Amino acid sequence: SYSFCTLLQQVRKKKKNTHKKMASQGIIEKLAAIDKETEELTLEARKRVEKNRRIGLEREKYIVELMEKVKKLEVEGGSLNKAVSEDALLEILLTDEAMKLEKEADEIEAKAAACTA
């Protein structure tokens, strides 16, 4: 037969164990919630990293396209500069030729005037 004290000790022990179990259950639940949140945050971080990577690739592709356009424009610009230079040179030559012809014409006119005088 149990004495009242022994019975009271057992009840207290059970109560203490129950509280410990409840407390550890609460901790386990909190840890599970933290794990779930960590998993969700990790997933979100991965999505952002992937999105940033895609944006980076798009940006790189765009920069490459721009560089190609710039090169193309530089080539076209070079061709235009060459054409302008050639035109300028041609103009100088033609002007020079025109001046020679004018001089010749003046000489012929002078000879003609001398002949009629």
C-alpha positions as CSV (number, residue, x, y, z in Angstrom):
1,S,0.0,0.0,0.0
2,Y,1.2,3.5,-0.9
3,S,1.4,6.2,1.6
4,F,-0.1,9.6,0.7
5,C,3.4,11.1,0.4
6,T,4.6,8.5,-2.1
7,L,1.4,9.0,-4.1
8,L,1.9,12.8,-4.0
9,Q,5.5,12.4,-5.2
10,Q,4.4,10.2,-8.1
11,V,1.7,12.7,-9.1
12,R,4.3,15.6,-9.0
13,K,6.8,13.5,-11.0
14,K,4.2,12.7,-13.7
15,K,3.1,16.4,-13.8
16,K,6.8,17.5,-14.2
17,N,7.4,14.9,-16.9
18,T,4.2,16.0,-18.7
19,H,5.4,19.7,-18.5
20,K,8.8,18.6,-19.9
21,K,7.1,16.7,-22.7
22,M,4.9,19.6,-23.5
23,A,7.8,22.0,-23.5
24,S,10.0,19.8,-25.7
25,Q,7.0,19.3,-28.0
26,G,6.7,23.1,-28.2
27,I,10.4,23.4,-29.0
28,I,10.1,20.7,-31.7
29,E,7.2,22.5,-33.3
30,K,9.1,25.8,-33.2
31,L,12.1,24.1,-34.8
32,A,9.9,22.6,-37.5
33,A,8.4,26.0,-38.2
34,I,11.9,27.5,-38.4
35,D,13.0,24.7,-40.7
36,K,10.0,25.3,-43.0
37,E,10.6,29.1,-43.0
38,T,14.3,28.5,-43.8
39,E,13.3,26.2,-46.6
40,E,10.9,28.8,-48.0
41,L,13.5,31.5,-47.8
42,T,16.1,29.3,-49.4
43,L,13.7,28.6,-52.3
44,E,13.0,32.3,-52.6
45,A,16.7,33.1,-52.6
46,R,17.3,30.5,-55.3
47,K,14.5,32.1,-57.4
48,R,16.0,35.5,-57.0
49,V,19.5,34.3,-57.9
50,E,18.1,32.6,-61.0
51,K,16.2,35.7,-61.9
52,N,19.3,37.9,-61.4
53,R,21.3,35.4,-63.5
54,R,18.8,35.7,-66.3
55,I,18.8,39.5,-66.1
56,G,22.6,39.4,-66.2
57,L,22.5,37.2,-69.3
58,E,20.0,39.5,-71.0
59,R,22.1,42.5,-70.1
60,E,25.3,40.8,-71.5
61,K,23.4,39.9,-74.7
62,Y,22.2,43.5,-75.0
63,I,25.7,44.9,-74.4
64,V,27.1,42.5,-77.1
65,E,24.4,43.7,-79.5
66,L,25.2,47.3,-78.8
67,M,28.9,46.7,-79.3
68,E,28.2,45.0,-82.6
69,K,26.1,48.0,-83.7
70,V,28.9,50.4,-82.6
71,K,31.4,48.4,-84.6
72,K,29.1,48.4,-87.7
73,L,28.6,52.2,-87.3
74,E,32.3,52.7,-87.0
75,V,32.9,50.7,-90.2
76,E,30.2,52.7,-91.9
77,G,31.6,56.0,-90.5
78,G,35.1,55.0,-91.8
79,S,33.6,54.3,-95.2
80,L,31.8,57.6,-95.2
81,N,35.0,59.5,-94.1
82,K,36.9,57.8,-96.9
83,A,34.2,58.8,-99.4
84,V,34.2,62.4,-98.1
85,S,38.0,62.5,-98.3
86,E,37.9,61.1,-101.9
87,D,35.2,63.7,-102.8
88,A,37.3,66.5,-101.3
89,L,40.4,65.3,-103.2
90,L,38.4,65.0,-106.4
91,E,37.1,68.6,-105.8
92,I,40.7,69.9,-105.4
93,L,41.8,68.1,-108.6
94,L,38.8,69.4,-110.5
95,T,39.3,72.9,-109.3
96,D,43.0,72.7,-110.2
97,E,42.0,71.4,-113.7
98,A,39.4,74.1,-114.1
99,M,42.0,76.8,-113.2
100,K,44.4,75.4,-115.8
101,L,41.6,75.4,-118.4
102,E,40.6,79.0,-117.5
103,K,44.2,80.1,-117.8
104,E,44.4,78.4,-121.3
105,A,41.2,80.1,-122.3
106,D,42.6,83.4,-121.2
107,E,45.8,82.8,-123.3
108,I,43.7,81.8,-126.4
109,E,41.5,84.9,-126.0
110,A,44.6,87.1,-125.7
111,K,46.1,85.5,-128.9
112,A,42.8,86.0,-130.6
113,A,42.7,89.7,-129.6
114,A,46.3,90.1,-130.8
115,C,45.4,88.6,-134.2
116,T,42.4,90.9,-134.8
117,A,44.2,94.0,-133.6
